[in-house]
Amino acid sequence: MEKKITSKLPWAAVATIIVVVVGLGAWALLGQAPAGTATITAVAGQGVVFAGGIPTGTASGIENVYIIAHGTYTKTENLSGNSNILGVIEANTGSVNIPYGTSFDIVVAVKVGTDNMAYVNVDNMNVSLAVSGSFSITEENTTDKNLFENSGYGTATGWVRVNAVWDNNGNGYTLSAGGSITLDPIKLWGWK
């Protein structure tokens, strides 16, 4: 005599499992997975100020810290309003959230005038930063200083605007979901 095999799951339970599996598959295919961010915070070093814009006259200060998509900009351009900016830090202890997994560079835009340097020259000023958190950078001066505007270059009465770039030796940086870094300290100085 033949034995009939019967399912131990009632049809309603089987239908519910199928609906849940199809729903999860659609959710994954349509890209409705929860979005994640990573956080970047900046802190100016002692005696260094965020200028809250472009410093007037021959005054010096940090204009902005741009977190910008890697490889999408020219280092010698004024980045204000660039469509590839992921976030802008405009004040001490300012913070931005960026999409995780996105390759980015850190660009510190500064203006340095003869109130802080004897002669207007990119070689007479410097920007440094240290990074801690999901990855670290020991405090270092940038060697990637890019002039994008000036007045009185080579004189004792003017200023330079410079993008100081950290781009991980041309590779960009990335943060994972929930990752964070702190740029502390950011320093700017010139030689008198």
C-alpha positions in Angstrom: 0.0 0.0 0.0 1.2 3.4 -1.0 1.7 6.0 1.7 0.7 9.5 1.0 3.2 12.2 2.1 1.5 15.3 3.4 3.0 18.6 4.2 3.2 19.6 7.8 2.8 23.3 6.9 -0.6 24.5 6.2 -1.2 26.2 2.9 -1.7 29.6 4.6 1.8 29.4 6.2 3.4 28.4 2.9 1.7 31.3 1.1 2.9 33.7 3.9 6.5 32.5 3.5 6.4 33.0 -0.2 5.0 36.6 0.1 7.7 37.5 2.7 10.5 36.0 0.4 9.2 37.9 -2.6 8.9 41.1 -0.6 12.4 40.9 0.6 13.7 40.1 -2.9 11.9 43.2 -4.3 13.2 45.4 -1.4 16.8 44.3 -2.3 16.3 44.7 -6.1 14.7 48.1 -5.8 17.5 49.4 -3.7 15.4 50.3 -0.7 18.0 49.1 1.8 18.6 51.6 4.6 21.1 54.3 3.6 24.1 54.9 5.8 26.4 57.8 6.5 29.8 58.5 7.8 30.7 61.5 9.9 33.6 64.0 9.6 34.3 66.6 12.2 36.9 69.4 12.1 38.7 71.3 14.9 40.9 74.2 14.4 44.2 74.3 16.3 45.0 76.8 19.0 45.2 80.3 17.6 43.7 79.3 14.2 40.2 80.5 13.3 37.6 79.5 10.8 36.9 82.8 9.1 33.2 82.3 8.4 33.8 83.1 4.8 36.7 84.8 3.0 38.8 87.0 5.4 38.8 90.6 4.5 41.9 92.6 3.4 45.2 90.9 4.3 43.6 88.9 7.2 44.2 85.1 7.4 41.9 82.2 8.2 40.4 78.9 7.2 37.6 79.6 4.7 36.1 76.0 4.6 37.0 72.4 4.8 35.6 70.7 1.7 34.9 67.0 1.7 34.8 66.4 -2.1 34.4 63.3 -4.3 37.8 62.1 -5.2 39.0 62.8 -8.8 36.1 65.2 -9.6 37.7 68.6 -9.3 40.7 70.7 -10.3 42.9 71.5 -7.3 43.5 75.1 -8.5 39.9 76.1 -8.6 37.7 77.9 -6.1 35.6 75.0 -4.9 32.8 77.0 -3.5 29.6 75.8 -5.1 31.3 72.8 -6.8 28.6 70.1 -7.5 30.9 67.3 -6.4 31.1 68.5 -2.8 29.9 65.9 -0.3 30.0 68.2 2.7 31.4 71.6 3.8 32.7 72.4 7.3 32.5 76.1 7.9 33.2 76.5 11.6 35.3 75.0 14.4 33.9 71.7 15.6 31.7 71.7 12.5 30.6 68.3 11.3 29.2 66.8 8.1 27.6 63.4 7.2 28.6 61.9 3.9 27.5 58.8 2.0 29.6 55.8 3.3 31.8 54.0 0.8 32.3 57.1 -1.3 35.9 58.0 -2.2 36.7 61.5 -1.0 39.5 64.0 -0.6 39.9 66.6 2.2 40.5 70.1 1.0 41.2 72.9 3.4 40.6 76.2 1.7 42.5 79.1 3.3 43.4 82.7 2.8 46.7 83.9 4.1 47.7 87.6 4.1 50.6 89.7 5.0 49.2 90.0 8.5 50.7 86.5 8.9 53.5 86.4 6.4 56.3 88.8 5.4 55.8 88.4 1.6 52.9 87.0 -0.3 54.2 83.6 -1.5 52.7 80.1 -1.2 56.1 79.0 0.1 55.7 81.4 3.1 52.6 79.7 4.4 51.5 76.2 5.5 48.5 74.1 6.5 48.6 71.0 8.5 46.1 68.5 10.0 45.9 65.3 11.9 43.1 62.7 11.5 41.9 60.2 14.1 39.0 57.8 14.1 38.2 55.2 11.5 41.6 55.9 10.0 44.4 58.1 11.1 47.0 60.6 9.7 49.8 61.7 11.9 49.9 65.5 12.0 51.6 66.7 8.8 52.0 69.7 6.7 50.5 69.4 3.2 52.9 69.3 0.3 49.9 69.8 -2.0 49.2 73.6 -1.8 47.3 74.9 -4.8 47.0 78.6 -5.4 43.6 79.6 -6.8 43.6 83.4 -6.2 46.0 86.1 -5.1 46.6 89.8 -4.8 50.1 91.4 -4.6 52.0 88.1 -5.1 55.6 88.5 -4.1 54.9 91.8 -2.3 54.6 92.8 1.4 51.0 93.9 1.0 48.7 91.2 -0.3 47.3 87.7 0.2 46.9 84.2 -1.3 44.0 81.8 -1.4 45.1 78.2 -1.4 43.5 74.7 -1.5 45.5 72.5 0.8 44.7 68.9 -0.3 44.9 65.5 1.4 43.9 62.8 -1.1 45.6 59.7 0.3 48.5 59.8 -2.3 46.1 60.1 -5.2 43.8 57.3 -4.0 41.1 59.1 -2.0 39.8 58.0 1.4 36.6 56.1 2.2 34.6 55.5 5.4 32.3 52.6 6.1 28.7 53.0 7.3 28.8 54.5 10.8 32.5 55.4 10.4 33.8 58.7 11.6 37.0 60.8 11.6 38.0 63.9 13.4 40.3 66.4 11.7 42.1 67.7 14.9 43.9 69.9 14.8 43.8 71.9 11.6 46.6 74.5 11.6 47.4 77.5 9.4 50.4 79.7 9.6 52.7 81.9 7.7 56.3 83.1 8.2 56.9 86.7 9.0 
